[in-house]
Amino acid sequence: MARCEVCGNDYGMSFEVHAQGAVHVFDCFECAIHRMAPICEHCRVQIVGHGVEASGRWFCCAHCAKAEGADGIVDRVGALPA
Protein backbone atom coordinates (compact mmCIF):
# COMPACT_ATOMS: atom_id res chain seq x y z
CA MET A 1 0.00 0.00 0.00
CA ALA A 2 1.10 3.55 -0.60
CA ARG A 3 -0.03 6.87 0.80
CA CYS A 4 -1.61 9.45 -1.53
CA GLU A 5 0.49 12.62 -1.62
CA VAL A 6 -2.62 14.82 -1.78
CA CYS A 7 -5.10 13.41 0.72
CA GLY A 8 -2.87 11.08 2.73
CA ASN A 9 -5.08 8.02 2.22
CA ASP A 10 -3.12 4.76 2.59
CA TYR A 11 -4.80 2.73 -0.14
CA GLY A 12 -4.10 -0.72 -1.55
CA MET A 13 -4.98 0.33 -5.09
CA SER A 14 -2.95 3.53 -5.20
CA PHE A 15 -1.01 4.25 -8.38
CA GLU A 16 2.12 6.06 -9.47
CA VAL A 17 2.48 8.78 -12.08
CA HIS A 18 5.97 9.28 -13.49
CA ALA A 19 6.40 12.78 -14.92
CA GLN A 20 9.37 15.04 -15.58
CA GLY A 21 11.74 12.83 -13.59
CA ALA A 22 9.52 12.64 -10.49
CA VAL A 23 7.27 9.88 -9.16
CA HIS A 24 3.91 10.84 -7.66
CA VAL A 25 1.56 8.54 -5.72
CA PHE A 26 -2.22 9.00 -5.71
CA ASP A 27 -5.24 7.04 -4.53
CA CYS A 28 -7.60 8.41 -7.22
CA PHE A 29 -7.66 10.46 -10.41
CA GLU A 30 -9.24 13.37 -8.55
CA CYS A 31 -6.13 13.75 -6.38
CA ALA A 32 -3.84 13.31 -9.42
CA ILE A 33 -5.69 16.06 -11.29
CA HIS A 34 -5.62 18.33 -8.23
CA ARG A 35 -1.83 18.02 -7.97
CA MET A 36 -0.74 17.77 -11.60
CA ALA A 37 -3.19 19.55 -13.92
CA PRO A 38 -1.88 22.86 -15.26
CA ILE A 39 -3.94 25.98 -14.57
CA CYS A 40 -5.30 28.21 -17.33
CA GLU A 41 -3.42 31.50 -17.30
CA HIS A 42 -6.59 33.43 -18.13
CA CYS A 43 -9.53 31.98 -16.18
CA ARG A 44 -7.51 29.93 -13.63
CA VAL A 45 -9.45 26.66 -14.19
CA GLN A 46 -7.47 23.41 -13.97
CA ILE A 47 -6.89 22.02 -17.46
CA VAL A 48 -8.10 18.40 -17.54
CA GLY A 49 -8.22 17.97 -21.33
CA HIS A 50 -5.73 18.84 -24.05
CA GLY A 51 -5.69 22.55 -23.37
CA VAL A 52 -4.01 25.09 -25.64
CA GLU A 53 -0.35 26.05 -25.49
CA ALA A 54 0.69 29.40 -26.93
CA SER A 55 4.20 30.81 -26.58
CA GLY A 56 4.93 28.57 -23.59
CA ARG A 57 1.72 29.55 -21.75
CA TRP A 58 -1.18 27.17 -21.08
CA PHE A 59 -4.88 27.88 -21.52
CA CYS A 60 -8.01 25.74 -21.19
CA CYS A 61 -9.40 26.83 -24.57
CA ALA A 62 -8.87 29.04 -27.61
CA HIS A 63 -11.14 31.73 -26.13
CA CYS A 64 -8.87 32.16 -23.10
CA ALA A 65 -5.72 32.08 -25.26
CA LYS A 66 -7.16 34.80 -27.52
CA ALA A 67 -8.14 36.88 -24.48
CA GLU A 68 -4.47 36.88 -23.50
CA GLY A 69 -3.31 37.94 -26.96
CA ALA A 70 -2.57 34.61 -28.71
CA ASP A 71 -3.20 34.64 -32.47
CA GLY A 72 -4.35 31.83 -34.76
CA ILE A 73 -5.63 29.53 -32.01
CA VAL A 74 -8.74 27.44 -32.73
CA ASP A 75 -10.69 25.00 -30.55
CA ARG A 76 -11.23 22.33 -33.23
CA VAL A 77 -9.70 21.06 -36.44
CA GLY A 78 -11.22 22.60 -39.52
CA ALA A 79 -12.21 25.87 -37.83
CA LEU A 80 -10.81 29.08 -39.21
CA PRO A 81 -8.48 31.09 -36.94
CA ALA A 82 -9.99 34.29 -35.63
N, C-alpha and C positions, 0 to 999 in steps of 0.2 A: 504494500500500500504506500501511497505517496500523498503528501499534503499539498493542497491547492495553494498556490502563491497569492491568490486574491482573497479567498474567503477562509482559508485555513482548514477546510474540511479534509480529513484523512480518509480517503475513499479508495476502495479496492479496484475500481475501474477508472482511476485517474489516467491521464494521458500526457505525453510530452509533445511540445512543439519546439522544433529546432529552427532558429531563425537568426541570421546575422551573427553566427558564432556563439550564440547563447542557447541554453536549454531551459524551457519554461515548463512548469507542471500545473495542470488544471484539472478540476473535477467535472467541468462542463464547458460547453461552447460559450455560454453566457459569460463566464469568468474570463475565458480566452479573449473574447471580443472586447470586454471591458479593459483588459490590460494591453492588448496588442493592436486594436484597430486604430488607424490614423484618424485625425480629427480634421474636418473641413475647415480651411482657413478663412472661409467667409461666414458660414452659419453655425459653425462649431459642433455639428452633429458628427457622431462617430461613423466612419465610412465602413460599411459592412459588405458592400458589393465591390465592383471594379473601381469605382471612383474615376476621377479625371486628374491627370498630372499635367501641369503647365509650368514650364520654367523651374522645375524642382519643387513646386508647391502643389499640395494635394487638396482636391475639392470633391464634394459628394456628387456633383452634377455639372453639366455645361453652364447652366444658369448661374451658379455660384462662381465658376471660373470666369465667366464673362463679367460678372459684377465686380470682380477684382482686376479687370483689365486684360484678361487673356483673349486672344484673337483666334478665330478659326476652330473653335471647339464645338463639337456637336454631340448630342446625347445618343444618337443611333446611326448605324451605317446607312448610307443613302440619303441622309438629310444634308441640306445645303448649309454651309457655315454662315453664321450671321455676321 
